Amino acid sequence: MSADQIGFALLYLGLFLLLGKWIRMHSTLMQNLFLPASVIGGFLALIVGPEILGRIMRNFTGEDSFWATGLVTPEIMEVWSALPGLMINIVFATLFIGTVLPNLQRVWDVGGPQLAFGWTLGWGQYVVGILLAMLVLVPFYDMPPFIGALIEIGFEGGHGTAAGLQDTFADLGFPEAYDIAVGLATVGILTGVVVGIALVNWGVRRGKTKIITDVKGLSPTQKAGIVEPEDRGKGAQKTVRPESIDTFTFHFAIVGLAILVGYIILQGITWLEVTLFGSDFMTYVPLFPLAMVGGFVVQLFVSKFDTSKLVNRETITSIQGFSLDILITSAIATVSIAVIGDYLMPFLLLAAVGIAWNVFGFFVFGPRMMPDYWLERAIGDFGQSTGVTATGLMLIRVADPEIKSPATEGFGYKQLVFEPFLGGGLVTALSAPLIFMWGPWPFLLLSVVMTAIGLVVGLFYFGKRKLN
């Protein structure tokens, strides 16, 4: 494949992102669903690609016609298919770069309840997922045991994590898990928004909310995904002079260094494992969780030696957001509808069990774990556990528009401990390989223990500290 073909594939993907943004700005339905332009654009690309338009046109034009692949050529699909696995490394490498850890006592006091709640939901998804796999999916649908991990991978991890594990699923002998996981991630986003807003409305009607008495929602401009003119800041700071190197280029190089450090760590661990133990477990581990470790290592050096304050968190966040948009659009655009159709019942069972567990946790554990503002706090973790982090933050914004509760602060603190492990962290990345290597029952036992820890800490420590 030529460089021109790769470049055109990237430009073509940008067109679908622009169309997705245009639709978000002009469609009331898309605004009410709070769907990102990347998700809308990804679905547009999927519709006009070989999986939908191509299949329809082949019935009329034949297998060898131009229209047999829709408006997306095989060369473009090949480039798009590789993008999620690349971009996820950038997303995770940026998690720690430019951040400052706040006072640990405040992190524990404010973020602890939400960490315990999110920890319970996350590990509980493994519990219900593996039980579903071993009792139903393995014996009746001949699926591998690690299929039970796809609830947490798709819901907590989202499109990025599912895409990052594409090669891992293939190495484990069931590449179809990639399409199922991406499908679950899409269901999770939709469910997180629709059910989440319904839960906020329920809370208002039942007097469970303390901040708002009526769900008026965001302004039309905010729903369209546009920053109000009066709220527009100056953007990322220029920390280096452009005649030496552009600020964005400098930060992108920092992110690249973090990924390189993660790659070296992964290669070193793999070599040590083979040399000392003769096993090959680490060959199943993707790069992105080690890229996160690389970002942490780089941040340690930045904190110690960056006396000129050259690393700007807002610029790093922009790089992360750009990579995530590209990742989500390309991941959805390359989903195999045929695979999901072949495994429709397992897919629906995984989605239903995951949603049911999260809703159960919201109603049963949320009010009993949070010392105050339980709905404002729990709704954010419900959104993240069903959809993605942005869904959780959006739901908190709906329930607490003026940030009067500790929900937003606690949610942010929780991420510092939560995301290195769950929600796309080390545990999420290693879960499928660990189930493959250990078998499902040891991992199920681990998940039960971790869920119990979250329950005990949440119910009997933070739950007993109710403030009002």
Sequence and secondary structure as in RCSB ss.txt:
>XXXX:A:sequence
MSADQIGFALLYLGLFLLLGKWIRMHSTLMQNLFLPASVIGGFLALIVGPEILGRIMRNFTGEDSFWATGLVTPE
IMEVWSALPGLMINIVFATLFIGTVLPNLQRVWDVGGPQLAFGWTLGWGQYVVGILLAMLVLVPFYDMPPFIGAL
IEIGFEGGHGTAAGLQDTFADLGFPEAYDIAVGLATVGILTGVVVGIALVNWGVRRGKTKIITDVKGLSPTQKAG
IVEPEDRGKGAQKTVRPESIDTFTFHFAIVGLAILVGYIILQGITWLEVTLFGSDFMTYVPLFPLAMVGGFVVQL
FVSKFDTSKLVNRETITSIQGFSLDILITSAIATVSIAVIGDYLMPFLLLAAVGIAWNVFGFFVFGPRMMPDYWL
ERAIGDFGQSTGVTATGLMLIRVADPEIKSPATEGFGYKQLVFEPFLGGGLVTALSAPLIFMWGPWPFLLLSVVM
TAIGLVVGLFYFGKRKLN
>XXXX:A:secstr
  HHHHHHHHHHHHHHHHHHHHHHHH HHHHHHT  HHHHHHHHHHHHSIIIIIHHHHHHH TTSGGGGTTS HH
HHHHHHHHHHHHHHHHHHTSSTT     HHHHHHHHHHHHHHHHHHHHHHHHHHHHHIIIIIHHHH   GGGGGH
HHIIIIIHHHHHHHTHHHHHHTT THHHHHHHHHHHHHHHHHHHHHHHHHHHHHHTT  SS SS     HHHHTT
   GGG    S   S TTT  HHHHHHHHHHHHHHHHHHHHHHHHHHHHHHH   GGGGS SHHHHHHHHHHHHH
HHHHH TT    HHHHHHHHHHHHHHHHHHHHHT  HHHHHHTHHHHHHHHHHHHHHHHHHHHHTHHHH SS HH
HHHHHHHHHHHS HHHHHHHHHHH TT  SSHHHHHHHHHHHHTTTSSSSHHHHHHHHHHHHH HHHHHHHHHHH
HHHHHHHIIIIIGGG   
